[in-house]
Amino acid sequence: MFIPHITNRNQLWKICLTILLSTFFILYFLQPFGDVRHGFTLAGFLRVLSYSFTPAAIVYLSEAFLGNFFRSSNRISQTYYGHVLWYLIVLTFVVIGIYFVRSSWIGWNDSGLNSLPVTLYRVVIVAIIPLSLIVLLINKTGRQENLILISKDKNPELVKLDMKNLLYLQSEDNYTSIHFLQNGTYNKKLLRGSLSHFEKQVRTPIVRIHRSYLINLEKVSWVKMNSSGGFISLKGIDSSFKVSRKYSSHFESRWSQIH
């Protein structure tokens, strides 16, 4: 089941719920396969629910526990072909899962390996509608949103800006400097509060690369990693930024997810 890149756990929950509900609706109400009639009975309801829950659960478990490991384990996983390979692996898991669920309902004696191609065909056919809904969901949630940063003062100061305009945050003793673009011009704003204080307020694609820096992954222009960490460059910034060894693994994992 080909799924566009999933950027966070909350989005993953929404996608899996979309898979479950849309698959259930298709199978239970539309009944697209003539040789399968579930009937509007409790048994039919439970059977369709098991068919719908299986791909949703497999996608969630695959992305939550294997996705990051796969994407960070080798170089090809960070390429287009690596992403295609991952989605084919998830599709294989889904087909096998549906095959076992189907066999448990119709009986193992009546099921055989020759039914696997049929299962694959039906999974692909049913997946068309959920996939379309997922693409719309990711496009909607993936739009640039406003980011609000609140200083650590008795009378807090607020800075509100588009996520797409944020470059990076830098620690400066008891303050943090916010570096961003405004009408295409570079700007800097100093707010009271440690970098950790503001790290709690940000979300993907903002990640820490050093004890002194949080950067916007979508602004990274190039990356050069080594055994001691690495260096990155941001669009519109002449100087490079060091990725410390402590944060290198987390940074590479997040970077590979986006690219």
ABEGO torsion letter per residue (X at the ends): XBBBBBABAAAAAAAAAAAAAAAAAAAAAAGABAABBAEBBAAAAAAAAAAAAAAAAAAAAAAAAAAAAAAAABAAAABAAAAAAAAAAAAAAAAAAAAAAAAAAAEAAABBAAAAAAAAAAAAAAAAAAAAAAAAAAAAAABBBBBBBBBBBABBBBBBBBAAABABBBBBEABBBBBBBBGGBBBBBBBBEBAAAAAAABBOABBBABAABBBBAAABABBBBBAAEEBBBBBGBABBBBBBAAAAAAAAAAAAAAX
